[in-house]
């Protein structure tokens, strides 16, 4: 059995929260291509997994789900993915570790987030951005969280401030990388020129 976390097109009727498909193959793994059309849809109602709308026991899909979560999380966050995945989702590290996912799965919103993230043009860069958003979220939540009892979701003002800060950080990062890459290219060019003069 194989599970592929991937966004389910909106035109496909789904019961519950769609997270991917039952099936898929190596092309999806290596090239980030969508699974072939016609595969059964995996979705959730609460913690109940559904295949084409029909309930299935978690035990039947647990191993395949854990393998797919690990594959996707490694592409997003690298080999040591547990800490970053926990930070990006707000779960504790224990909840995202291999054995726990195998026996209990993950909440549907987390699986749906992984599905959307892996379908981006550059999953690893998306993983870095998820961590950047999570870091800013944590810094803004005490002041901009809107919960009746304790902090809740970020307010509109908090989200707008986070977007402005992300834009500023991205612009700074682009400038830093461009600068160091240009310096490296210039140093290489000087080295080649010197080698040519000395030959």
C-alpha positions in Angstrom: 0.0 0.0 0.0 1.2 3.5 -0.8 0.0 6.9 0.3 0.9 10.2 -1.5 0.3 13.4 0.3 -0.7 15.9 -2.4 -3.4 18.6 -2.9 -6.6 17.1 -4.1 -8.1 19.2 -6.9 -11.3 21.1 -5.9 -13.3 19.5 -8.6 -13.0 16.1 -7.0 -15.8 15.5 -4.5 -14.4 14.7 -1.1 -15.9 13.8 2.3 -14.0 15.6 5.1 -10.5 17.2 4.8 -8.6 15.9 1.8 -4.9 15.1 2.4 -3.8 13.1 -0.7 -4.2 9.8 -2.5 -4.0 6.1 -2.0 -1.3 5.2 -4.5 1.3 7.1 -6.4 4.8 6.3 -7.4 8.5 7.1 -7.9 7.8 10.0 -10.3 6.0 11.9 -7.6 8.9 11.1 -5.2 11.6 12.3 -7.5 10.2 15.0 -9.7 7.4 16.4 -7.5 4.8 15.5 -10.1 1.1 15.1 -9.2 0.0 11.5 -8.8 -1.8 10.0 -11.8 -5.5 10.8 -12.1 -8.1 8.3 -10.8 -6.4 7.3 -7.5 -8.7 6.9 -4.4 -8.7 10.0 -2.3 -7.5 9.9 1.3 -9.3 12.3 3.6 -10.2 12.7 7.3 -13.2 13.5 9.4 -11.6 14.4 12.7 -9.1 11.6 13.3 -11.0 9.1 11.2 -9.3 8.3 7.9 -11.5 7.9 4.9 -10.7 6.4 1.5 -13.1 7.7 -1.2 -15.4 8.6 1.7 -15.4 5.2 3.4 -13.9 4.8 6.9 -10.8 2.7 7.2 -9.0 1.7 10.4 -5.8 3.7 11.1 -4.0 0.4 11.6 -4.5 -0.4 7.9 -2.8 2.7 6.7 -0.5 3.6 9.6 2.7 2.2 8.1 2.1 3.8 4.7 1.1 7.1 6.3 4.2 7.2 8.5 6.5 6.4 5.5 4.9 9.2 3.4 5.0 11.8 6.3 8.7 11.0 6.7 9.4 11.3 2.9 7.6 14.6 2.7 9.0 16.0 6.0 12.6 15.1 4.9 12.1 17.0 1.6 10.8 20.0 3.4 13.1 20.1 6.5 16.0 17.6 5.9 16.9 14.4 7.6 16.4 15.7 11.2 12.8 16.8 10.5 11.1 16.2 13.8 12.0 19.4 15.5 11.3 21.6 12.5 8.0 19.9 11.8 7.0 20.4 15.4 8.0 24.0 15.2 6.1 24.6 12.0 2.9 22.9 13.2 2.8 23.8 16.9 2.8 20.2 17.9 5.2 18.8 20.4 8.2 16.8 19.1 6.9 13.5 20.5 3.7 13.8 18.4 5.6 13.9 15.1 8.1 11.2 15.8 8.1 8.0 13.8 6.5 5.6 16.3 3.8 8.1 17.3 2.8 8.8 13.6 2.8 5.1 13.0 0.3 4.4 15.8 -1.7 7.6 16.0 -1.2 9.5 12.7 -1.3 13.3 12.6 -4.1 15.8 12.7 -5.7 16.3 9.3 -4.8 20.0 9.1 -1.1 19.0 9.5 -1.3 16.3 6.8 -3.1 18.9 4.5 -0.3 21.4 5.1 2.4 18.8 4.2 0.4 18.0 1.1 0.3 21.6 -0.1 3.9 22.2 0.9 5.4 19.3 -1.0 3.5 20.4 -4.2 5.4 23.7 -4.3 8.2 24.3 -6.9 10.9 24.2 -4.2 9.9 22.1 -1.2 13.1 22.8 0.8 12.7 26.6 0.4 9.1 26.2 1.4 10.2 24.3 4.6 12.5 27.2 5.4 9.6 29.7 4.9 7.4 27.6 7.2 9.9 27.8 9.9 10.3 31.6 9.4 6.6 32.1 9.7 6.4 29.9 12.8 9.2 31.9 14.4 7.5 35.2 13.7 4.1 33.7 14.8 5.6 32.8 18.2 7.1 36.3 18.6 3.8 38.0 17.7 1.3 35.7 19.5 1.6 37.2 23.0 0.6 40.7 21.7 -1.6 39.8 18.7 -3.2 36.5 19.7 -7.0 36.8 19.9 -8.3 34.1 22.2 -10.9 34.4 24.9 -8.8 32.4 27.3 -5.1 32.9 26.5 -3.5 33.5 23.1 -5.4 32.2 20.1 -5.0 32.7 16.3 -3.2 35.8 15.2 -5.4 38.9 14.7 -5.6 40.5 11.2 -3.2 43.2 12.5 -0.8 40.5 13.6 -0.9 38.7 10.3 -0.3 41.9 8.4 2.7 42.8 10.6 4.1 39.3 10.1 3.7 39.6 6.3 5.6 43.0 6.4 8.4 41.5 8.5 8.7 38.4 6.2 8.9 40.7 3.2 11.7 42.7 4.9 13.6 39.6 6.0 13.3 38.1 2.5 14.6 41.3 0.9 17.6 41.3 3.3 18.3 37.7 2.7 18.3 38.1 -1.1 20.7 41.0 -0.7 23.0 39.0 1.5 23.1 35.9 -0.7 23.5 38.0 -3.9 26.4 39.9 -2.3 28.3 36.8 -1.1 27.6 34.9 -4.4 28.9 37.9 -6.4 32.0 38.1 -4.2 32.6 34.3 -4.7 32.2 34.6 -8.5 34.6 37.6 -8.6 37.2 35.6 -6.5 36.9 32.7 -8.9 37.4 34.9 -11.9 40.5 36.4 -10.4 41.9 33.0 -9.6 41.3 31.8 -13.1 42.9 34.9 -14.5 45.9 34.5 -12.3 46.3 30.8 -13.2 46.1 31.8 -16.9 48.9 34.4 -16.4 51.1 31.9 -14.6 50.7 29.1 -17.1 
